[in-house]
Amino acid sequence: MQIYLPIADLPVNIFLVLGMGLAVGFISGMFGIGGGFLMTPLLIFIGISPAVAVASVASHIAASSFTGAINYWRKRAVDIQLAMMLLAAGIIGSASGVWLFTMLRAVDQLDLVIGLSYVTLLTIVGVIMINESVQAELRARRGGRATLRRPGSHNWVHGLPLKMRFKRSKIYVSAIPVWGIGFSIGFIGAVLGIGGGFLLVPMLIYFLRVPTATVIGTSMVMTLVTMTSATVMHAATNHLVDAVLALILMVGGVIGAQFGAHTGQRMRAERLRLLLGLLVFAVGMRFAYELVVKPDDLYTLRLVASE
Amino acid sequence: MTARGALTLAIAAALALAAGLTRPAMAERLVVSLSNHRVAVTSSFTGEDLVLFGTIEPDRPRTALRNAYDLVVTVTGPRQTLRTRRKERVLGIWVNVDSREFVRVPSYLGILSNRPVTEIAPTETLRRLQVGLNHVILTQRIGTDFADTVPEDPFRVAFITLEKEGGAYQESPTAVTFLTPTVFRVAIPLAANAPTGNYAIDVKLFAGGNLVSRTNSALEVIKAGFEQYVADAAHDHGLIYGLVAAAMALFIGWFGSVVFRRD
């Protein structure tokens, strides 16, 4: 059944889009991530312009992270104080991201920047994840014990001034890295149409030593607010949010996430991380392929104004 | 009838006579009728063929008609400005390096005829009358200048190729069918993504390589229903639209957490 997308301006098969929502929702539920880094590329691959894909996926992630945030909130697994700090910086980051997005679109380089950033980000993150899980797997095979990070260990981040205490997470860190992380996640999210959960969670763990009990819940709240504000900003400045597309994705995503969460709970953490790493890396490679291989048509059209 | 009315009529008759004298002895008149002047694009719209019927009639009674006619129908959609970008390999990756703006060009262009336009009339005539994709005026902005280029210009060629691939520009030498030597039928194909607005239909009748008559008609494409409402809202009230979209996302998210609550 074909449905016409009013902003993307093309007819799509409603079941195809719903299926994509389900599949990405399943994966996001399984790994506890928003899934924007998969959804945006998929939409681009079926012919939706990168600009519309990025803007519409923002609202899709807002929906799925709200579901997640509510669940974590009930389990009291959200450090609201930390989330608020990240958010204040995140919203500034989102606004700068939307500004850059508008600028790049005007000079016809948006698609290139989106492509390049996806390649860089996904390949690096993918390689790190694969490497870590393979190492862990090998250690397990040898029967050795994993080298546990000493809980009291400090790195350079802890030497920074302006220290603050976050009670729920039981950490005492400088506000500077918190702002830095918040800003960059908001910025990347607005430009690339990703919630940034798969970047934020490792950042919070490695730089701020946020305990696992609160890290995902806090990241969900952060994603929720940055993506909700990105939706509003993209709609107000670029008029690119396709509500019909977003609605179909959301419905698929919310349902898929429930089944994904079930499957995820029955799998081992290391195995799960290896799979996610491979997936992230594969999407990165797909973008690299697009950039390097000679396109079928060297010319492309873009609408400037219609009367 | 008043005196002034009679005078006007007399002048009109004199003018008609004078016009008749300067014209060739054989003159034709085109009478056309469109199946539907208004096309509504809804969510289930997958394209439509409109039909234009017409006859060739003698301009005055008892004038003879010729044996063979050719017909070219040019359908021009609402104007829009597009940018054509060209990619080149830079440091191993493909990057947009150059672009040209096509200013106020038709968003839809259908050139429909009973045989290829190049066989209907000589190039000079086609160019003068702007008939065929090679001869329509497509204004480009080159620096501060606005001008159309030669048909072989790479940007112009690429632009037409892309528009043809997208279904916006079409050249069909079989869309016009002569049912009898003087009665014809034209199929006007509208794609699913036909832009909304007014379309001008220009019907030109050729005989022996010369234009012998022409007439006009028009059609309107309107987007109807929910899609148009959404598109209008997104453009005219961006902020409110964004807030509604965000609220919808939150509602769906909340609904999901309620429906699938496990504890």
HADDOCK unambig.tbl for C-alpha pairs under 7 A between the chains (distance, minus, plus):
assign (segid A and resid 2 and name CA) (segid B and resid 44 and name CA) 6.71 0.50 0.50
assign (segid A and resid 3 and name CA) (segid B and resid 43 and name CA) 5.53 0.50 0.50
assign (segid A and resid 3 and name CA) (segid B and resid 44 and name CA) 6.52 0.50 0.50
assign (segid A and resid 4 and name CA) (segid B and resid 43 and name CA) 5.01 0.50 0.50
assign (segid A and resid 6 and name CA) (segid B and resid 227 and name CA) 5.15 0.50 0.50
assign (segid A and resid 6 and name CA) (segid B and resid 228 and name CA) 6.81 0.50 0.50
assign (segid A and resid 6 and name CA) (segid B and resid 230 and name CA) 6.57 0.50 0.50
assign (segid A and resid 6 and name CA) (segid B and resid 231 and name CA) 5.41 0.50 0.50
assign (segid A and resid 7 and name CA) (segid B and resid 231 and name CA) 5.97 0.50 0.50
assign (segid A and resid 10 and name CA) (segid B and resid 193 and name CA) 6.44 0.50 0.50
assign (segid A and resid 59 and name CA) (segid B and resid 246 and name CA) 6.17 0.50 0.50
assign (segid A and resid 59 and name CA) (segid B and resid 249 and name CA) 5.88 0.50 0.50
assign (segid A and resid 60 and name CA) (segid B and resid 249 and name CA) 6.57 0.50 0.50
assign (segid A and resid 62 and name CA) (segid B and resid 249 and name CA) 5.98 0.50 0.50
assign (segid A and resid 62 and name CA) (segid B and resid 250 and name CA) 6.72 0.50 0.50
assign (segid A and resid 63 and name CA) (segid B and resid 249 and name CA) 4.38 0.50 0.50
assign (segid A and resid 63 and name CA) (segid B and resid 250 and name CA) 5.22 0.50 0.50
assign (segid A and resid 63 and name CA) (segid B and resid 252 and name CA) 6.01 0.50 0.50
assign (segid A and resid 63 and name CA) (segid B and resid 253 and name CA) 4.27 0.50 0.50
assign (segid A and resid 64 and name CA) (segid B and resid 253 and name CA) 5.56 0.50 0.50
assign (segid A and resid 66 and name CA) (segid B and resid 250 and name CA) 6.29 0.50 0.50
assign (segid A and resid 66 and name CA) (segid B and resid 253 and name CA) 5.08 0.50 0.50
assign (segid A and resid 66 and name CA) (segid B and resid 254 and name CA) 6.48 0.50 0.50
assign (segid A and resid 67 and name CA) (segid B and resid 253 and name CA) 4.56 0.50 0.50
assign (segid A and resid 67 and name CA) (segid B and resid 254 and name CA) 5.60 0.50 0.50
assign (segid A and resid 67 and name CA) (segid B and resid 256 and name CA) 6.07 0.50 0.50
assign (segid A and resid 67 and name CA) (segid B and resid 257 and name CA) 4.94 0.50 0.50
assign (segid A and resid 70 and name CA) (segid B and resid 257 and name CA) 6.89 0.50 0.50
assign (segid A and resid 71 and name CA) (segid B and resid 257 and name CA) 6.96 0.50 0.50
assign (segid A and resid 109 and name CA) (segid B and resid 96 and name CA) 6.89 0.50 0.50
assign (segid A and resid 112 and name CA) (segid B and resid 95 and name CA) 6.66 0.50 0.50
assign (segid A and resid 228 and name CA) (segid B and resid 246 and name CA) 5.65 0.50 0.50
assign (segid A and resid 231 and name CA) (segid B and resid 242 and name CA) 6.08 0.50 0.50
assign (segid A and resid 231 and name CA) (segid B and resid 246 and name CA) 6.29 0.50 0.50
assign (segid A and resid 232 and name CA) (segid B and resid 239 and name CA) 6.43 0.50 0.50
assign (segid A and resid 232 and name CA) (segid B and resid 242 and name CA) 4.15 0.50 0.50
assign (segid A and resid 232 and name CA) (segid B and resid 243 and name CA) 5.61 0.50 0.50
assign (segid A and resid 232 and name CA) (segid B and resid 246 and name CA) 6.59 0.50 0.50
assign (segid A and resid 235 and name CA) (segid B and resid 234 and name CA) 6.95 0.50 0.50
assign (segid A and resid 235 and name CA) (segid B and resid 238 and name CA) 5.24 0.50 0.50
assign (segid A and resid 235 and name CA) (segid B and resid 239 and name CA) 6.26 0.50 0.50
assign (segid A and resid 235 and name CA) (segid B and resid 241 and name CA) 6.72 0.50 0.50
assign (segid A and resid 235 and name CA) (segid B and resid 242 and name CA) 4.77 0.50 0.50
assign (segid A and resid 236 and name CA) (segid B and resid 238 and name CA) 4.15 0.50 0.50
assign (segid A and resid 236 and name CA) (segid B and resid 239 and name CA) 4.37 0.50 0.50
assign (segid A and resid 236 and name CA) (segid B and resid 242 and name CA) 6.28 0.50 0.50
assign (segid A and resid 239 and name CA) (segid B and resid 234 and name CA) 5.64 0.50 0.50
assign (segid A and resid 239 and name CA) (segid B and resid 235 and name CA) 5.85 0.50 0.50
assign (segid A and resid 239 and name CA) (segid B and resid 238 and name CA) 5.98 0.50 0.50
assign (segid A and resid 243 and name CA) (segid B and resid 245 and name CA) 6.16 0.50 0.50
assign (segid A and resid 254 and name CA) (segid B and resid 253 and name CA) 6.93 0.50 0.50
assign (segid A and resid 254 and name CA) (segid B and resid 256 and name CA) 5.86 0.50 0.50
assign (segid A and resid 291 and name CA) (segid B and resid 93 and name CA) 5.24 0.50 0.50
assign (segid A and resid 291 and name CA) (segid B and resid 94 and name CA) 5.68 0.50 0.50
assign (segid A and resid 292 and name CA) (segid B and resid 92 and name CA) 6.18 0.50 0.50
assign (segid A and resid 292 and name CA) (segid B and resid 93 and name CA) 4.74 0.50 0.50
assign (segid A and resid 292 and name CA) (segid B and resid 94 and name CA) 6.40 0.50 0.50
assign (segid A and resid 298 and name CA) (segid B and resid 86 and name CA) 5.54 0.50 0.50
assign (segid A and resid 298 and name CA) (segid B and resid 87 and name CA) 4.99 0.50 0.50
assign (segid A and resid 299 and name CA) (segid B and resid 84 and name CA) 6.48 0.50 0.50
assign (segid A and resid 299 and name CA) (segid B and resid 85 and name CA) 5.36 0.50 0.50
assign (segid A and resid 299 and name CA) (segid B and resid 86 and name CA) 4.53 0.50 0.50
assign (segid A and resid 299 and name CA) (segid B and resid 87 and name CA) 6.30 0.50 0.50
assign (segid A and resid 299 and name CA) (segid B and resid 158 and name CA) 6.41 0.50 0.50
assign (segid A and resid 300 and name CA) (segid B and resid 84 and name CA) 5.65 0.50 0.50
assign (segid A and resid 300 and name CA) (segid B and resid 85 and name CA) 5.26 0.50 0.50
assign (segid A and resid 300 and name CA) (segid B and resid 86 and name CA) 6.69 0.50 0.50
assign (segid A and resid 301 and name CA) (segid B and resid 82 and name CA) 6.57 0.50 0.50
assign (segid A and resid 301 and name CA) (segid B and resid 83 and name CA) 5.60 0.50 0.50
assign (segid A and resid 301 and name CA) (segid B and resid 84 and name CA) 4.60 0.50 0.50
assign (segid A and resid 301 and name CA) (segid B and resid 85 and name CA) 6.30 0.50 0.50
assign (segid A and resid 302 and name CA) (segid B and resid 82 and name CA) 5.56 0.50 0.50
assign (segid A and resid 302 and name CA) (segid B and resid 83 and name CA) 5.11 0.50 0.50
assign (segid A and resid 302 and name CA) (segid B and resid 84 and name CA) 6.51 0.50 0.50
assign (segid A and resid 303 and name CA) (segid B and resid 81 and name CA) 6.31 0.50 0.50
assign (segid A and resid 303 and name CA) (segid B and resid 82 and name CA) 4.48 0.50 0.50
assign (segid A and resid 303 and name CA) (segid B and resid 83 and name CA) 6.29 0.50 0.50
assign (segid A and resid 304 and name CA) (segid B and resid 81 and name CA) 5.35 0.50 0.50
assign (segid A and resid 304 and name CA) (segid B and resid 82 and name CA) 5.08 0.50 0.50
assign (segid A and resid 304 and name CA) (segid B and resid 83 and name CA) 6.44 0.50 0.50
assign (segid A and resid 305 and name CA) (segid B and resid 80 and name CA) 5.71 0.50 0.50
assign (segid A and resid 305 and name CA) (segid B and resid 81 and name CA) 5.05 0.50 0.50
assign (segid A and resid 305 and name CA) (segid B and resid 82 and name CA) 6.97 0.50 0.50
assign (segid A and resid 306 and name CA) (segid B and resid 79 and name CA) 6.41 0.50 0.50
assign (segid A and resid 306 and name CA) (segid B and resid 80 and name CA) 4.07 0.50 0.50
assign (segid A and resid 306 and name CA) (segid B and resid 81 and name CA) 6.08 0.50 0.50
assign (segid A and resid 307 and name CA) (segid B and resid 78 and name CA) 6.76 0.50 0.50
assign (segid A and resid 307 and name CA) (segid B and resid 79 and name CA) 5.96 0.50 0.50
assign (segid A and resid 307 and name CA) (segid B and resid 80 and name CA) 5.88 0.50 0.50
